[in-house]
């Protein structure tokens, strides 16, 4: 996971074109129809995770004008898009998309973001080489531009990457191409790109007939310095490789040299912007002094490809992008949300209860209430919305579905009884099929006895759960100090001494899936149905709710991973009985994952010991988790109240804005304190 790279010390230059493309891919239908918002929300969430959780000091670089040397590759990509059978094959980063993404990074998240002169690859490579930084990219071309260490990303959403480090020691012969690089430098990769194919070659495969083995054979035959001429001569010296050149319409050493030198020059003499928007080469030579046009282009104030001014439509879209909508993953456009508005011809009192509950659900409010209770809530929302536009959330409301099923989850009820009620309620649902199927699968696993709720058994058998995965999955929840976010989920897990009444896991047969089933206690809310079950003058028991998480894991082995338990890599369907629709992004779900994270024993060889496990203990035969770290966490994360209400209100608003722009880690826990004496 990216969280484990620990690159918080230095700046991290990122070729962000790949990330933007993957964000668009995840919402391909909307993107291709012209609705860029879902992809931009995804972009915002990823950047927020890198900045707030991974603590990266990012410098983002986006593609600029077309590189004239890339005409053959651009044509190949155009043909692939035109002939693509699936939507994902037609995705490309448009100037409008790039402009809005740059605006979000700079103005919403306060992350430095620059438009490159042409492609971002050489720009990022120059930044990395000149300042000794480690870049993040989806394109291995950076090593041909001179970068010596690169984080090469395959999937941003899954956290899949590999590290290419050209400064490590290896045994001779272990990596032949690397050995050749250590002897000759970056020209090895430039020649390799020309022979095997790259963005700048006429043919996608480069020189047809030259694979890895043929390349190494030719390079090994070179006498003296390795360059385009000596490589061409070595190629011509063998009948087999000479025939390859002839088959590619190269009829002399000079023609081979010309072809290879052209590729080398593209990499070596690529043009980029410096920090003052001067156009320079990779070697630092000034090609063109900065102009107003180059400054505006680098700042993203004009069309990234043509340098023409943005259209009025693009400018309006950027101005209308709202911070709250971007930082809430489930935010939707008003036209797509059921319950965004009440019927226009009726007063609140005249509306049906379903209309009122839909209205409340679209704003993330409680819905297991009567019409009498719903009316004042709706009126309060209407009053607030006269002053501020609401952030609407698509919760898939369905009056006959699971979200309206008032299931009793009190402490006296068994987990299987609650599951049974949910399954029966779900048969009425016309929507929410994913949730219903998850609950049905969970119920079947429970009936078959697949769930294990013993602490020792879970700790010995469960796949490894890395804390970085929890951060990546849930870093987006909450965007102010008044929201319940990922940090709040961690604290709640440790604070609630009676926080869990059931926690079990089940390995789903014939799949790489685990279902986590957990019944948790609310932190504050009380269950009035239990009032008669508590001693006189004592409050009712805490409310309880059910959480179901479908987790995916990859198999591991003792040699490569130090253990064979497997490792969790992602999350599938989820259900939370405490939340609207059961499927919103809430802090209850990461709280249950933190609970799972603390299932640790010395038998989990090869898996890091959670740093807070020493402050925790387990009671009731290893089923309930308690901790004594409340005071320690308060001591570390607290700030004092201000001396008066007005100053405190101003501070809260200031910290809320800071949290939105600087990330979820800016949340504070506040306590009363004595006033300082003058």
C-alpha positions in Angstrom: 0.0 0.0 0.0 1.1 3.6 -0.7 0.9 4.3 3.0 3.8 1.9 3.6 6.2 3.9 1.3 6.8 6.4 4.1 7.8 9.3 1.7 6.7 12.1 4.0 10.1 13.7 4.3 10.7 15.0 0.8 8.6 16.4 -2.0 6.9 13.8 -4.2 6.7 14.7 -7.9 3.8 12.9 -9.5 3.0 12.3 -13.2 -0.7 12.5 -12.5 -1.9 11.7 -16.0 -2.3 8.0 -15.1 -4.2 8.7 -12.0 -6.6 11.0 -13.8 -7.1 8.4 -16.5 -7.9 5.7 -13.9 -10.4 8.0 -12.1 -12.2 8.5 -15.4 -12.1 4.8 -16.1 -13.9 4.0 -12.8 -16.8 6.2 -14.0 -16.5 5.6 -17.8 -20.2 5.9 -18.6 -20.7 9.2 -16.9 -17.3 10.5 -18.2 -18.0 9.7 -21.8 -21.5 11.3 -21.5 -19.9 14.5 -20.5 -20.5 14.3 -16.7 -16.9 14.7 -15.3 -18.0 15.1 -11.6 -17.8 11.5 -10.5 -14.2 11.2 -11.9 -13.3 14.5 -10.3 -14.6 13.3 -6.9 -12.5 10.2 -7.3 -9.5 12.4 -8.1 -10.1 14.5 -5.0 -10.4 11.4 -2.8 -7.1 10.0 -4.0 -5.2 13.2 -3.5 -6.8 13.7 -0.1 -5.6 10.2 0.9 -2.0 10.8 -0.4 -1.8 14.1 1.4 -3.7 13.5 4.7 -2.9 9.8 5.3 0.3 9.1 3.5 1.6 12.6 4.3 3.1 13.1 0.9 4.2 16.6 0.0 3.0 16.3 -3.6 3.9 18.3 -6.7 1.5 17.3 -9.4 2.3 17.5 -13.1 -0.3 17.2 -15.9 0.2 16.8 -19.7 0.4 19.9 -21.8 0.7 20.4 -25.5 1.0 17.4 -27.9 4.6 16.2 -28.5 5.2 16.3 -32.2 7.5 13.3 -31.9 4.5 11.2 -30.6 2.5 11.4 -33.8 2.7 7.7 -34.5 1.6 6.7 -31.0 -1.2 9.2 -31.0 -2.5 7.7 -34.2 -2.3 4.2 -32.8 -4.3 5.3 -29.7 -6.9 7.0 -31.9 -7.4 3.9 -33.9 -7.8 1.8 -30.7 -10.4 4.3 -29.3 -12.3 4.2 -32.5 -12.4 0.4 -32.7 -12.9 -0.2 -28.9 -15.9 -2.4 -28.1 -16.0 -1.3 -24.4 -16.3 2.1 -22.9 -12.9 1.9 -21.1 -11.2 1.7 -24.4 -12.5 5.2 -25.4 -11.3 7.0 -22.3 -8.7 9.9 -22.7 -7.8 12.9 -20.6 -9.5 15.9 -22.3 -8.3 19.5 -21.8 -11.5 20.3 -19.9 -10.9 17.4 -17.6 -7.3 18.4 -17.0 -8.3 22.0 -16.3 -10.8 21.1 -13.7 -8.5 18.6 -12.1 -5.7 21.2 -11.8 -8.2 23.7 -10.4 -9.3 21.3 -7.7 -5.7 20.4 -6.7 -4.7 24.1 -6.4 -7.8 25.8 -5.1 -9.6 23.1 -3.1 -6.7 20.9 -1.7 -4.0 23.5 -1.9 -1.6 21.1 -3.6 1.0 22.6 -6.1 -0.1 21.5 -9.6 1.6 22.4 -12.9 0.9 21.9 -16.6 3.9 20.6 -18.4 5.3 22.0 -21.6 4.3 18.9 -23.5 4.1 15.5 -21.8 4.5 15.2 -18.0 7.1 12.4 -18.2 10.2 14.5 -18.9 9.0 17.3 -16.6 8.6 14.9 -13.6 11.9 13.1 -14.5 13.8 16.5 -14.6 12.2 17.5 -11.2 13.3 14.1 -9.7 16.8 14.1 -11.1 17.7 17.8 -10.4 16.4 17.7 -6.8 17.2 14.0 -5.9 13.5 13.1 -5.4 11.6 9.9 -6.0 8.8 10.3 -8.6 5.4 8.5 -8.8 4.2 7.6 -12.3 2.4 5.0 -14.3 5.0 5.2 -17.1 8.4 3.5 -17.1 9.7 6.0 -19.6 11.0 8.1 -16.7 14.1 5.9 -16.4 14.9 6.6 -20.1 14.7 10.3 -19.2 17.3 9.7 -16.4 15.4 9.0 -13.2 17.3 6.6 -11.0 14.4 5.6 -8.6 10.8 5.4 -9.6 7.5 4.3 -8.0 5.8 2.7 -10.9 2.0 2.4 -10.3 -0.2 -0.2 -11.9 -3.4 0.6 -10.0 -4.0 3.6 -7.8 -7.3 2.3 -6.4 -5.8 -1.0 -5.3 -2.5 0.4 -4.2 -0.5 -1.8 -6.6 3.0 -0.5 -7.5 6.6 -1.6 -7.8 9.8 0.3 -7.0 12.5 0.5 -9.7 15.8 1.4 -8.0 18.8 1.8 -10.3 21.2 2.3 -7.4 21.0 -1.0 -5.5 23.7 -3.6 -5.4 22.9 -6.9 -7.2 24.9 -10.0 -8.1 26.5 -9.8 -11.6 24.4 -11.8 -14.0 21.2 -11.6 -11.9 19.8 -8.7 -14.0 21.7 -8.5 -17.3 20.0 -5.3 -18.5 20.8 -3.6 -15.2 24.4 -4.8 -15.4 24.6 -3.1 -18.9 23.1 0.1 -17.4 25.7 0.2 -14.6 28.4 0.0 -17.2 27.0 2.5 -19.7 24.3 4.6 -18.1 20.9 5.8 -19.3 21.6 5.3 -23.0 21.0 1.6 -22.4 17.3 2.3 -21.8 17.1 4.8 -24.6 18.5 2.2 -27.1 16.2 -0.4 -25.6 13.2 1.8 -26.1 14.2 2.3 -29.7 14.6 -1.4 -30.3 11.6 -2.8 -28.4 9.2 0.1 -29.1 8.1 3.2 -27.3 5.8 6.3 -27.8 8.3 7.7 -30.3 8.8 4.7 -32.7 7.1 4.4 -36.0 6.1 0.8 -35.1 4.6 -0.1 -31.8 7.2 -2.9 -31.4 10.1 -0.8 -32.4 12.5 -2.8 -34.6 10.6 -6.0 -35.5 12.5 -9.1 -34.6 14.6 -7.6 -31.7 13.5 -9.0 -28.4 15.3 -8.9 -25.1 17.7 -11.7 -26.0 18.6 -10.2 -29.4 19.1 -6.8 -27.8 21.5 -8.2 -25.1 23.4 -10.1 -27.8 24.0 -7.0 -29.9 24.8 -4.8 -26.9 27.3 -7.4 -25.6 29.1 -7.4 -28.9 29.8 -3.6 -28.8 33.4 -2.7 -28.5 34.1 0.5 -26.5 31.5 3.0 -25.6 27.8 2.1 -26.1 26.0 4.6 -28.4 23.8 4.6 -31.5 26.8 4.1 -33.9 28.6 1.3 -32.0 25.3 -0.5 -31.4 24.4 -0.2 -35.2 27.8 -1.6 -36.2 27.4 -4.5 -33.8 24.0 -5.2 -35.2 25.4 -5.2 -38.7 28.3 -7.5 -37.8 26.1 -10.5 -37.4 24.2 -12.1 -40.3 21.2 -12.8 -38.1 20.8 -9.3 -36.7 21.8 -7.7 -40.0 18.9 -9.5 -41.6 16.6 -8.1 -38.9 17.7 -4.6 -40.0 17.1 -5.4 -43.6 13.6 -6.8 -42.8 12.8 -3.4 -41.3 13.9 -1.5 -44.4 17.2 -0.4 -42.9 19.8 -1.0 -45.6 22.9 0.3 -44.0 24.6 1.0 -40.7 24.0 4.7 -41.2 20.2 4.1 -41.4 20.1 2.1 -38.2 22.2 4.8 -36.5 20.0 7.6 -37.7 16.9 5.8 -36.4 18.4 5.0 -33.0 20.0 8.5 -32.6 16.6 10.1 -33.3 15.1 8.2 -30.4 18.0 9.0 -28.1 17.7 12.7 -29.0 14.0 12.8 -28.1 14.7 11.6 -24.6 17.9 13.6 -24.1 16.6 16.9 -25.5 13.0 16.9 -24.4 11.7 20.4 -23.7 10.2 21.3 -20.3 9.3 24.3 -18.2 11.5 25.5 -15.3 10.0 27.1 -12.2 9.8 30.5 -14.0 8.0 29.0 -17.1 11.1 29.3 -19.3 11.3 26.5 -21.8 14.5 24.5 -21.3 15.9 21.1 -22.3 16.6 18.2 -20.0 20.2 19.4 -19.8 19.1 22.8 -18.5 19.8 24.8 -21.7 17.3 27.6 -22.2 15.3 27.3 -25.5 12.8 30.1 -25.0 12.4 32.8 -22.3 9.2 32.8 -20.3 6.2 34.7 -21.8 2.8 35.6 -20.5 1.5 32.7 -22.6 3.9 30.1 -21.1 3.2 31.4 -17.5 -0.6 31.0 -18.0 -0.2 27.6 -19.7 2.0 26.3 -16.8 -0.5 27.6 -14.3 -3.4 25.9 -16.0 -5.2 29.1 -16.8 -5.6 28.3 -20.5 -6.4 25.2 -22.6 -3.6 22.7 -21.8 -3.2 21.5 -25.4 -3.7 24.6 -27.5 -2.9 27.5 -25.1 -6.2 29.1 -26.1 -8.3 30.8 -23.4 -10.8 28.5 -21.6 -14.3 28.7 -23.0 -17.0 30.4 -20.8 -18.6 26.9 -20.2 -15.3 25.5 -18.8 -14.8 28.6 -16.6 -18.3 28.3 -15.2 -17.9 24.6 -14.4 -14.7 25.3 -12.5 -16.3 28.2 -10.5 -19.3 25.9 -9.7 -17.1 23.1 -8.3 -17.9 22.9 -4.6 -15.5 21.7 -2.0 -18.1 19.8 0.0 -19.3 17.9 -3.0 -15.8 16.8 -4.0 -14.8 15.7 -0.5 -18.0 13.5 0.0 -17.5 10.4 -2.1 -21.3 9.8 -2.4 -22.3 13.3 -3.5 -24.6 13.3 -6.5 -26.2 15.8 -8.8 -29.7 16.9 -7.7 -31.4 15.5 -10.8 -30.1 12.0 -9.9 -31.3 12.0 -6.3 -34.6 10.8 -5.1 -35.9 13.1 -2.3 -33.9 16.1 -3.4 -37.1 18.1 -3.4 -40.6 17.8 -1.9 -43.7 17.8 -4.1 -44.1 21.4 -5.2 -47.9 21.5 -4.8 -47.9 20.3 -1.1 -46.9 21.8 2.3 -44.7 19.7 4.6 -47.7 18.6 6.6 -49.5 17.5 3.4 -46.6 15.4 2.1 -46.7 11.6 2.5 -44.4 10.1 5.1 -42.4 8.4 2.3 -41.7 11.8 0.7 -40.5 13.3 4.0 -38.2 10.3 4.6 -36.8 10.5 1.1 -36.1 14.2 1.7 -34.3 13.5 4.9 -32.4 10.5 3.5 -31.1 12.6 0.6 -29.4 14.9 3.2 -28.0 12.0 5.2 -30.5 12.3 8.1 -32.2 9.7 10.3 -35.2 7.9 8.7 -36.5 5.3 11.1 -38.9 7.8 12.5 -42.6 8.7 12.4 -44.2 11.4 10.2 -44.7 13.5 13.3 -41.0 13.4 14.1 -40.0 13.9 10.4 -42.0 17.1 9.9 -39.8 19.4 12.2 -36.6 17.8 10.8 -37.7 18.7 7.2 -38.6 22.2 8.2 -35.2 22.7 9.8 -33.5 21.5 6.6 -35.6 23.9 4.6 -34.7 26.8 6.9 -30.9 26.0 6.6 -31.2 25.7 2.8 -32.4 29.2 2.5 -28.9 30.3 3.5 -26.7 27.5 2.2 -27.0 25.0 -0.7 -27.3 21.5 0.6 -24.8 18.6 -0.1 -27.2 16.0 -1.4 -26.3 12.3 -1.1 -27.6 9.5 -3.1 -28.8 6.8 -0.7 -30.9 4.6 -3.0 -34.0 5.2 -0.9 -36.8 2.6 -1.4 -39.8 2.6 1.0 -40.1 -1.1 0.6 -36.4 -1.9 0.9 -33.9 -2.7 3.6 -33.2 0.9 4.5 -36.7 1.4 6.0 -36.8 -2.0 7.7 -37.0 -1.2 11.4 -35.0 -4.3 12.6 -34.6 -4.8 16.4 -30.9 -5.1 17.1 -31.0 -4.7 20.9 -28.6 -6.5 23.1 -30.9 -9.4 24.0 -31.2 -10.5 20.3 -28.8 -13.0 18.8 -27.0 -12.2 15.6 -28.7 -14.9 13.6 -32.1 -13.5 14.7 -31.2 -10.1 13.3 -29.9 -11.6 10.1 -33.1 -13.6 9.7 -35.2 -10.5 10.0 -33.1 -8.7 7.5 -33.3 -11.5 5.0 -37.1 -11.5 5.3 -37.3 -7.7 5.0 -35.1 -7.8 2.0 -37.4 -10.1 0.0 -39.7 -7.1 -0.3 -37.0 -4.8 -1.8 -37.1 -3.8 -5.4 -33.7 -2.1 -5.1 -30.7 -2.6 -2.7 -30.1 -6.0 -4.3 -26.4 -5.9 -3.5 -27.1 -5.4 0.2 -29.8 -8.0 0.2 -27.5 -10.6 -1.5 -24.7 -9.7 1.0 -27.0 -10.3 3.9 -28.3 -13.5 2.4 -24.8 -14.8 1.8 -23.9 -13.9 5.4 -27.0 -15.7 6.7 -26.1 -18.8 4.8 -22.5 -18.8 6.1 -23.9 -18.4 9.6 -26.3 -21.3 9.2 -23.5 -23.5 7.9 -21.4 -22.7 11.0 -18.6 -20.9 9.1 -18.4 -17.9 11.5 -15.7 -18.1 14.2 -16.1 -15.5 17.0 -13.3 -16.6 19.3 -10.5 -14.1 19.6 -7.7 -16.6 19.6 -9.0 -18.4 16.5 -9.5 -15.1 14.6 -6.1 -13.9 15.6 -4.4 -17.1 14.4 -6.4 -17.6 11.1 -7.4 -14.2 9.8 -5.5 -12.7 6.8 -3.2 -9.8 7.5 -5.0 -6.5 7.7 -2.6 -3.6 7.1 -3.6 -0.3 8.6 -2.8 1.4 5.3 -5.7 -0.5 3.7 -8.1 0.9 6.3 -6.9 4.5 5.6 -7.1 4.0 1.9 -10.7 2.7 2.1 -12.1 5.3 4.5 -9.9 8.4 4.3 -12.6 10.2 2.5 -15.3 10.1 5.3 -15.7 13.3 7.2 -14.6 16.7 6.0 -14.8 18.9 9.1 -14.2 18.6 12.8 -17.9 18.1 13.3 -18.0 15.0 11.1 -17.3 11.4 12.2 -14.2 10.5 10.2 -11.4 7.9 10.0 -9.6 9.2 13.1 -12.9 9.2 15.0 -13.4 5.6 14.0 -10.1 4.7 15.5 -10.8 6.5 18.8 -14.2 5.0 19.1 -12.8 1.5 18.8 -10.5 2.2 21.7 -12.8 4.3 23.9 -15.9 2.2 24.1 -15.3 -0.2 27.0 -18.4 -2.2 26.0 -18.1 -1.5 22.3 -18.7 -4.9 20.8 -21.1 -7.7 21.7 -20.2 -10.0 18.7 -17.4 -10.1 16.2 -16.8 -13.0 13.9 -15.3 -13.8 10.5 -16.2 -16.5 7.9 -14.1 -17.7 5.0 -16.5 -18.0 2.0 -15.9 -21.4 0.4 -14.1 -21.6 -3.0 -13.4 -17.8 -3.0 -10.8 -15.4 -1.7 -13.4 -13.6 0.4 -13.9 -13.2 4.1 -17.1 -11.8 5.6 -16.7 -9.8 8.8 -19.8 -9.8 11.0 -19.8 -7.5 14.0 -22.5 -6.3 16.4 -21.4 -3.0 18.0 -22.6 -0.6 20.6 -23.4 3.0 19.8 -21.2 5.5 21.6 -24.0 7.7 22.9 -27.5 6.7 21.7 -29.6 4.7 24.2 -32.1 1.9 23.4 -35.4 2.8 25.1 -36.6 -0.8 24.6 -34.1 -1.9 27.3 -35.2 0.6 30.0 -36.9 -2.1 32.0 -33.8 -4.3 31.8 -31.5 -1.9 33.6 -31.4 -1.1 37.4 -33.6 1.7 38.7 -32.2 5.2 38.1 -29.9 3.8 35.5 -30.1 4.8 31.8 -31.2 2.2 29.2 -28.5 0.2 27.5 -26.6 1.5 24.5 -28.2 1.0 21.1 -26.6 -1.8 19.1 -26.2 -2.1 15.3 -25.0 -4.7 12.9 -22.1 -4.2 10.4 -21.2 -6.6 7.6 -18.1 -6.2 5.5 -17.1 -8.3 2.5 -13.3 -8.3 2.3 -11.1 -9.7 -0.5 -7.7 -11.2 0.3 -4.7 -12.5 -1.7 -2.9 -15.7 -0.8 0.6 -15.4 0.6 3.5 -17.7 1.3 6.3 -17.9 3.9 9.1 -17.2 1.4 7.8 -14.0 -0.2 5.5 -12.6 2.6 6.8 -14.2 5.8 3.5 -15.9 6.4 0.8 -17.9 4.7 -2.3 -16.4 6.2 -3.1 -14.2 3.2 -3.4 -10.4 3.1 -6.6 -8.3 2.8 -6.4 -6.2 -0.4 -9.9 -4.6 -0.8 -13.5 -4.3 0.3 -16.6 -5.4 -1.6 -20.2 -5.1 -0.5 -21.0 -3.6 2.9 -23.9 -3.1 5.3 -24.3 -0.9 8.4 -27.5 -1.1 10.3 -26.8 2.3 12.0 -26.7 4.3 8.7 -29.1 5.5 6.1 -29.6 2.8 3.4 -27.0 0.6 5.2 -24.5 1.5 2.5 -23.2 5.0 3.1 -19.5 5.8 3.8 -19.7 6.0 7.6 -17.2 5.7 10.5 -18.9 2.6 11.9 -17.3 0.4 9.1 -13.7 1.5 9.7 -14.3 1.2 13.4 -15.1 -2.5 12.9 -12.0 -2.9 10.8 -9.9 -1.3 13.6 -11.5 -3.9 15.9 -10.3 -6.6 13.5 -6.9 -5.0 13.3 -6.4 -5.5 17.0 -6.9 -9.3 16.8 -3.2 -10.1 17.2 -1.3 -12.9 18.9 2.4 -14.0 19.0 1.4 -16.8 16.8 0.9 -14.3 13.9 4.5 -14.8 12.8 5.6 -12.4 10.1 2.8 -9.9 10.8 3.7 -6.6 12.6 2.4 -6.1 16.1 -0.2 -3.3 16.2 1.4 -0.4 18.2 -1.7 0.0 20.4 -2.2 -3.7 21.2 -0.3 -3.4 24.5 -2.9 -0.9 25.8 -5.8 -3.3 25.0 -7.3 -6.4 26.6 -10.1 -8.9 26.0 -12.8 -10.1 28.3 -15.8 -12.5 28.2 -13.8 -15.5 26.8 -12.1 -13.4 24.3 -15.1 -11.8 22.6 -15.2 -8.2 24.0 -12.4 -5.7 23.4 -11.6 -3.0 26.0 -8.7 -0.5 26.3 -7.2 2.0 28.7 -5.8 4.5 26.2 -8.6 7.2 26.3 -6.6 9.5 28.5 -3.4 9.0 26.5 -5.1 9.8 23.2 -6.9 12.9 24.8 -3.5 14.0 26.1 -1.9 13.8 22.7 -4.7 15.2 20.5 -6.4 17.8 22.7 -6.5 21.6 22.5 -7.9 24.1 25.0 -11.2 25.9 24.8 -11.1 29.6 24.2 -12.0 32.1 27.0 -15.4 33.1 25.5 -18.2 31.7 23.2 -17.4 34.1 20.4 -13.7 33.2 20.2 -14.5 29.5 20.5 -17.0 29.7 17.6 -14.5 31.5 15.5 -11.8 28.9 16.3 -14.2 26.0 15.4 -15.0 27.6 12.1 -11.3 28.2 11.4 -10.4 24.6 12.3 -13.3 23.3 10.2 -12.0 25.1 7.1 -8.4 23.9 7.9 -9.6 20.4 8.0 -11.3 20.7 4.6 -8.1 22.1 3.0 -5.5 20.1 4.9 -7.2 16.8 5.4 -8.9 14.6 8.0 -5.9 14.4 10.2 -6.6 18.0 11.3 -9.5 17.0 13.6 -9.2 18.0 17.3 -10.6 16.6 20.5 -11.4 19.5 22.8 -11.7 19.8 26.6 -12.3 22.4 29.2 -9.3 24.2 30.7 -8.6 26.9 33.2 -8.1 30.4 32.0 -4.6 31.7 32.0 -3.9 34.2 34.7 -2.5 37.6 33.6 
